[in-house]
Amino acid sequence: VSPADGRVLHFGRIEKGFAEQVKGITYSLQRFLGPHPWDPHCLHTNTREGSHGAAAKEGRGHHLTACPCVRVQGEEEYQQKLLQQEGTELYHCVVYLAPGDYHRFHSPVEWEVQHRRHFPGTLLSVRPGVVNWIAGLFNMNERVVYMGHWQHGFFSMTAVGATNVGSIKVYFDSNLVTNRRRYRRHDFDDQCFQSNHNEAGVRLDKGDPFGEFNLGSTVVLIFEAPKDFALELEEGQHIRYGQLVGRPRSAH
C-alpha cells in the first residue's frame, strides 16, 4: 500500500539497472542504493530484539561507516544481485509529499528491515517540475535507504530530503542524524539491524508508523515481486496513505 499521502511521480518495472524518476529521465539503481550491503560481519554484531516494540523503539544496532560492501561492475549485474527469488523482477514507485500533505510515512508492507544506509547530500527541490528536468536528482539529494526482506524477496524504502526538508526522523532508528552541514561527497553511513541472535532485523507490519519529514519530500519504494505484479496506479495521481499500490495478478 502507499506509505504516505502524496502524488505519484512515477512507477514501473526497473530495466537494466535504471529506474525512471519521471518518464524518460532515469537514475542509476546502484548509485541510489549504494554498494550491496550484504557485509558478512554485519551479521555478527550485538543488537536488541528485532521487533517494532524493542529494537524498533530503541533504534539499536551495529553502526558502520563505509563498510567493506560487495561492489559489482555493471548496472544490470547489480540489479540481478538484488533479486532473492526465482521468477521475480524489481519494481519501483515514487511518491511526492507536498508541504501541505500529511508529513508522516508508514510501512507499506509487512517486512523485516535489516540495513540502513544514509547518504548526506544536497537538498535540491523535488517538486515535480524540478524532477522533470534534472536527471539523477534522487542520487544527489540527502536520502536514507532502508533495505530488507518481504514475502516476495528484496524490499527497500527510501526517504529523500528536499529544499528546507533535510530533517528526516525514523521512529525505530534513534542513531540517525540527518541535515549535517559538513560531509564528504560520496560518503555514506551504514547501520545493520541484524545479529547472530536476531537475523530478522526490525519487523514491521503494514501500516506501522515509520517516520516523518518536517514538511514534505519524497518516498521511493524499490522492491522485488513476481513477474505478473500489477501496479494499480496512474502517473500524477494523488494517493492516500494505505491506498493499494499493486498486487500479483494471480491474487486478483
VOPAGU-2260 file (C-alpha; in pm, 1 decimal, decimal comma):
REM VOPAGU-2260
SITE   aa  ch    i         X         Y         Z
SITE  VAL   A    0       0,0       0,0       0,0
SITE  SER   A    1     104,9     363,4     -26,9
SITE  PRO   A    2     336,1     471,2     257,8
SITE  ALA   A    3     208,8     828,7     255,5
SITE  ASP   A    4     -33,4    1086,9     123,3
SITE  GLY   A    5     110,8    1242,2    -189,9
SITE  ARG   A    6     135,3    1245,4    -565,1
SITE  VAL   A    7     261,4     950,3    -770,4
SITE  LEU   A    8     551,8    1085,8    -978,1
SITE  HIS   A    9     640,7     758,1   -1147,1
SITE  PHE   A   10     620,2     382,8   -1110,8
SITE  GLY   A   11     701,5      72,1   -1307,0
SITE  ARG   A   12     949,4    -207,0   -1365,8
SITE  ILE   A   13    1321,8    -136,4   -1329,7
SITE  GLU   A   14    1509,5    -209,9   -1651,7
SITE  LYS   A   15    1883,5    -276,0   -1691,2
SITE  GLY   A   16    1968,4    -126,3   -1354,2
SITE  PHE   A   17    1794,9     208,4   -1412,1
SITE  ALA   A   18    1466,4     345,1   -1278,4
SITE  GLU   A   19    1268,9     638,0   -1415,5
SITE  GLN   A   20    1225,9     934,0   -1180,9
SITE  VAL   A   21     977,3    1066,4   -1439,4
SITE  LYS   A   22     901,8     942,7   -1789,5
SITE  GLY   A   23    1220,9     949,9   -1999,0
SITE  ILE   A   24    1455,1    1060,7   -1718,8
SITE  THR   A   25    1633,7     782,2   -1531,2
SITE  TYR   A   26    1864,8     733,6   -1236,3
SITE  SER   A   27    2108,9     455,1   -1154,8
SITE  LEU   A   28    1982,3     199,8    -905,1
SITE  GLN   A   29    2340,5     129,0    -794,7
SITE  ARG   A   30    2412,0     494,7    -722,3
SITE  PHE   A   31    2079,1     537,5    -546,1
SITE  LEU   A   32    2111,7     237,5    -310,8
SITE  GLY   A   33    2490,6     221,6    -296,8
SITE  PRO   A   34    2706,6     -93,0    -285,9
SITE  HIS   A   35    2542,8    -417,8    -184,9
SITE  PRO   A   36    2507,9    -414,6     194,2
SITE  TRP   A   37    2539,4    -788,4     249,0
SITE  ASP   A   38    2853,2    -749,4     459,3
SITE  PRO   A   39    2914,6   -1080,9     644,5
SITE  HIS   A   40    3046,2    -922,3     964,3
SITE  CYS   A   41    2723,4    -724,6     985,5
SITE  LEU   A   42    2555,9   -1047,7    1096,2
SITE  HIS   A   43    2789,7   -1093,0    1393,1
SITE  THR   A   44    2707,4    -777,6    1587,3
SITE  ASN   A   45    2513,1    -723,8    1902,9
SITE  THR   A   46    2165,3    -572,2    1884,1
SITE  ARG   A   47    1841,2    -574,5    2077,8
SITE  GLU   A   48    1546,6    -795,5    1991,4
SITE  GLY   A   49    1435,5    -705,7    1638,8
SITE  SER   A   50    1075,4    -600,1    1670,5
SITE  HIS   A   51     878,3    -281,9    1631,6
SITE  GLY   A   52     847,0    -277,0    2008,1
SITE  ALA   A   53    1208,2    -339,9    2114,1
SITE  ALA   A   54    1483,0    -260,1    1865,7
SITE  ALA   A   55    1232,5     -53,7    1674,2
SITE  LYS   A   56    1188,9     186,4    1963,8
SITE  GLU   A   57    1545,8     164,9    2085,3
SITE  GLY   A   58    1698,1     213,1    1739,8
SITE  ARG   A   59    1978,6     -17,4    1848,6
SITE  GLY   A   60    2206,8    -194,0    1605,2
SITE  HIS   A   61    2563,9    -208,4    1483,6
SITE  HIS   A   62    2696,5     118,2    1344,7
SITE  LEU   A   63    2923,9     106,4    1040,2
SITE  THR   A   64    3077,4     375,7     824,0
SITE  ALA   A   65    3155,7     294,5     461,6
SITE  CYS   A   66    3159,3     -77,7     540,5
SITE  PRO   A   67    3352,4    -310,1     305,1
SITE  CYS   A   68    3047,2    -399,9      97,1
SITE  VAL   A   69    3048,1    -609,8    -217,7
SITE  ARG   A   70    3080,2    -397,8    -529,2
SITE  VAL   A   71    2982,1    -512,1    -875,7
SITE  GLN   A   72    3064,2    -359,9   -1213,4
SITE  GLY   A   73    2759,8    -344,2   -1435,4
SITE  GLU   A   74    2421,4    -186,0   -1366,3
SITE  GLU   A   75    2234,3    -497,2   -1484,2
SITE  GLU   A   76    2453,6    -722,5   -1270,6
SITE  TYR   A   77    2381,9    -504,0    -969,3
SITE  GLN   A   78    2008,7    -534,4   -1027,6
SITE  GLN   A   79    2025,9    -910,9   -1065,6
SITE  LYS   A   80    2220,5    -949,5    -740,5
SITE  LEU   A   81    1936,7    -781,1    -551,1
SITE  LEU   A   82    1687,8   -1048,1    -656,8
SITE  GLN   A   83    1637,3   -1318,8    -395,1
SITE  GLN   A   84    1372,8   -1541,1    -554,1
SITE  GLU   A   85    1306,7   -1710,3    -887,7
SITE  GLY   A   86    1056,1   -1564,6   -1131,7
SITE  THR   A   87    1067,9   -1209,5    -998,6
SITE  GLU   A   88    1153,0    -858,1   -1115,7
SITE  LEU   A   89    1234,3    -526,8    -948,2
SITE  TYR   A   90     969,1    -255,1    -938,0
SITE  HIS   A   91     962,9      98,4    -807,6
SITE  CYS   A   92     717,3     366,7    -702,9
SITE  VAL   A   93     790,4     733,6    -630,4
SITE  VAL   A   94     551,5     930,9    -406,9
SITE  TYR   A   95     598,7    1308,2    -367,0
SITE  LEU   A   96     477,4    1463,4     -42,3
SITE  ALA   A   97     392,6    1831,5     -90,0
SITE  PRO   A   98     436,5    2064,2     210,3
SITE  GLY   A   99      61,3    2057,3     269,8
SITE  ASP   A  100      38,7    1676,3     275,1
SITE  TYR   A  101      36,0    1460,5     586,6
SITE  HIS   A  102     410,5    1457,1     655,6
SITE  ARG   A  103     444,6    1116,0     821,6
SITE  PHE   A  104     509,7     794,1     633,7
SITE  HIS   A  105     425,0     435,4     721,4
SITE  SER   A  106     541,1      83,4     645,7
SITE  PRO   A  107     378,1     -13,4     313,1
SITE  VAL   A  108     406,1    -390,9     368,6
SITE  GLU   A  109     485,3    -647,9     633,5
SITE  TRP   A  110     864,2    -677,6     616,9
SITE  GLU   A  111    1193,5    -706,1     803,3
SITE  VAL   A  112    1425,3    -404,3     793,5
SITE  GLN   A  113    1780,8    -536,1     800,7
SITE  HIS   A  114    2000,0    -245,9     694,0
SITE  ARG   A  115    2004,7     133,0     684,0
SITE  ARG   A  116    2223,6     347,2     462,5
SITE  HIS   A  117    2235,5     725,8     499,4
SITE  PHE   A  118    2369,9     940,7     216,0
SITE  PRO   A  119    2430,7    1301,5     320,1
SITE  GLY   A  120    2397,9    1527,5      19,5
SITE  THR   A  121    2247,0    1836,8    -130,5
SITE  LEU   A  122    1888,4    1944,6     -70,3
SITE  LEU   A  123    1753,7    2028,7    -413,7
SITE  SER   A  124    1382,3    2070,6    -464,3
SITE  VAL   A  125    1195,0    1750,8    -551,8
SITE  ARG   A  126     886,6    1931,6    -680,9
SITE  PRO   A  127     754,3    1760,5    -995,1
SITE  GLY   A  128     864,2    2049,9   -1216,5
SITE  VAL   A  129    1226,3    2015,6   -1099,4
SITE  VAL   A  130    1229,7    1634,2   -1111,8
SITE  ASN   A  131    1123,8    1663,6   -1476,0
SITE  TRP   A  132    1448,9    1827,2   -1587,4
SITE  ILE   A  133    1734,1    1724,3   -1352,6
SITE  ALA   A  134    1848,4    1371,5   -1438,9
SITE  GLY   A  135    1964,1    1167,6   -1140,9
SITE  LEU   A  136    1820,0    1415,4    -891,4
SITE  PHE   A  137    1742,8    1144,2    -635,8
SITE  ASN   A  138    2108,6    1036,5    -641,3
SITE  MET   A  139    2221,7    1389,5    -549,8
SITE  ASN   A  140    1992,4    1463,7    -258,2
SITE  GLU   A  141    2029,7    1354,7     100,4
SITE  ARG   A  142    1846,9    1026,1     146,8
SITE  VAL   A  143    1804,2     745,6     397,0
SITE  VAL   A  144    1767,6     396,8     247,9
SITE  TYR   A  145    1613,0     113,5     449,8
SITE  MET   A  146    1660,5    -233,3     298,3
SITE  GLY   A  147    1533,7    -573,1     394,6
SITE  HIS   A  148    1305,0    -859,3     303,2
SITE  TRP   A  149     933,3    -914,9     243,2
SITE  GLN   A  150     733,1   -1215,1     123,4
SITE  HIS   A  151     849,7   -1174,7    -237,7
SITE  GLY   A  152    1219,2   -1100,8    -167,5
SITE  PHE   A  153    1412,5    -772,4    -158,6
SITE  PHE   A  154    1234,4    -462,4     -29,5
SITE  SER   A  155    1355,6    -107,0      26,7
SITE  MET   A  156    1200,5     222,2     128,7
SITE  THR   A  157    1393,7     546,1      91,8
SITE  ALA   A  158    1316,6     888,6     235,9
SITE  VAL   A  159    1464,1    1159,9      10,5
SITE  GLY   A  160    1526,9    1506,3     152,5
SITE  ALA   A  161    1448,3    1828,2     -34,0
SITE  THR   A  162    1491,2    2205,9     -11,1
SITE  ASN   A  163    1445,3    2304,8     354,2
SITE  VAL   A  164    1346,8    1945,2     433,6
SITE  GLY   A  165    1675,0    1783,8     524,6
SITE  SER   A  166    1547,0    1669,1     860,4
SITE  ILE   A  167    1423,6    1308,9     836,9
SITE  LYS   A  168    1311,6    1127,3    1151,1
SITE  VAL   A  169    1266,5     747,8    1164,6
SITE  TYR   A  170    1097,5     623,8    1479,0
SITE  PHE   A  171    1291,5     299,7    1530,0
SITE  ASP   A  172    1631,3     446,0    1435,0
SITE  SER   A  173    1743,7     688,0    1705,6
SITE  ASN   A  174    2103,5     682,1    1575,5
SITE  LEU   A  175    2004,2     853,1    1251,5
SITE  VAL   A  176    2125,7    1213,8    1223,6
SITE  THR   A  177    2033,2    1399,6     904,9
SITE  ASN   A  178    2079,5    1750,7     769,0
SITE  ARG   A  179    2450,9    1771,2     851,0
SITE  ARG   A  180    2623,0    2087,6     738,7
SITE  ARG   A  181    2953,7    1915,6     660,7
SITE  TYR   A  182    3003,0    1592,0     473,8
SITE  ARG   A  183    3237,1    1443,5     217,6
SITE  ARG   A  184    3095,9    1374,2    -124,8
SITE  HIS   A  185    3017,9    1005,6    -193,8
SITE  ASP   A  186    3029,2     922,7     178,5
SITE  PHE   A  187    2756,0     710,9     329,0
SITE  ASP   A  188    2683,6     584,4     676,3
SITE  ASP   A  189    2559,4     229,2     739,4
SITE  GLN   A  190    2377,4      59,8    1022,3
SITE  CYS   A  191    2271,7    -304,9    1047,0
SITE  PHE   A  192    1973,5    -423,3    1248,7
SITE  GLN   A  193    2076,1    -792,3    1242,7
SITE  SER   A  194    2292,6   -1007,9    1464,9
SITE  ASN   A  195    2357,7   -1374,5    1543,1
SITE  HIS   A  196    2072,2   -1353,6    1792,6
SITE  ASN   A  197    1841,3   -1164,3    1559,8
SITE  GLU   A  198    1877,7   -1244,0    1191,4
SITE  ALA   A  199    1540,7   -1092,1    1105,2
SITE  GLY   A  200    1617,1    -730,0    1191,1
SITE  VAL   A  201    1335,4    -488,4    1275,3
SITE  ARG   A  202     997,0    -642,9    1199,1
SITE  LEU   A  203     727,8    -405,5    1075,6
SITE  ASP   A  204     365,5    -469,6     992,2
SITE  LYS   A  205     179,8    -299,4     709,8
SITE  GLY   A  206      71,6      43,5     832,3
SITE  ASP   A  207     316,7      71,2    1121,5
SITE  PRO   A  208     438,2     431,0    1170,9
SITE  PHE   A  209     783,0     459,9    1012,4
SITE  GLY   A  210     897,6     822,7    1019,3
SITE  GLU   A  211     834,1    1181,7     920,9
SITE  PHE   A  212     966,5    1483,0     732,5
SITE  ASN   A  213     949,2    1834,2     872,9
SITE  LEU   A  214     742,7    1945,7     575,3
SITE  GLY   A  215     722,5    1734,0     260,6
SITE  SER   A  216     957,4    1541,7      36,6
SITE  THR   A  217     967,7    1208,2    -148,6
SITE  VAL   A  218     942,3     839,7     -60,0
SITE  VAL   A  219    1082,7     585,9    -307,4
SITE  LEU   A  220     988,0     218,1    -291,2
SITE  ILE   A  221    1210,5     -35,0    -472,0
SITE  PHE   A  222    1102,3    -393,8    -432,2
SITE  GLU   A  223    1111,5    -743,9    -572,9
SITE  ALA   A  224     783,5    -900,4    -680,9
SITE  PRO   A  225     652,8   -1169,2    -917,2
SITE  LYS   A  226     669,2   -1101,6   -1289,4
SITE  ASP   A  227     289,7   -1074,2   -1302,2
SITE  PHE   A  228     285,3    -798,3   -1037,7
SITE  ALA   A  229      43,7    -522,8   -1143,2
SITE  LEU   A  230      94,8    -166,8   -1021,6
SITE  GLU   A  231    -254,0     -22,2    -994,0
SITE  LEU   A  232    -154,4     342,2   -1023,8
SITE  GLU   A  233    -169,2     635,6   -1263,1
SITE  GLU   A  234     115,0     878,9   -1312,0
SITE  GLY   A  235      36,1    1209,8   -1143,5
SITE  GLN   A  236    -249,9    1073,9    -936,4
SITE  HIS   A  237    -298,2    1183,1    -578,0
SITE  ILE   A  238    -273,3     887,1    -346,9
SITE  ARG   A  239    -359,4     844,5      18,4
SITE  TYR   A  240    -171,9     654,4     285,4
SITE  GLY   A  241    -294,1     292,2     288,4
SITE  GLN   A  242    -427,3     300,4     -68,1
SITE  LEU   A  243    -341,6      -3,5    -280,4
SITE  VAL   A  244     -22,0      29,4    -488,2
SITE  GLY   A  245     -24,8    -309,6    -656,3
SITE  ARG   A  246     -54,9    -688,4    -627,1
SITE  PRO   A  247      24,7   -1001,8    -827,5
SITE  ARG   A  248    -236,4   -1065,1   -1095,9
SITE  SER   A  249    -270,4   -1417,4    -959,9
SITE  ALA   A  250    -401,1   -1262,6    -636,6
SITE  HIS   A  251    -687,2   -1076,7    -811,8
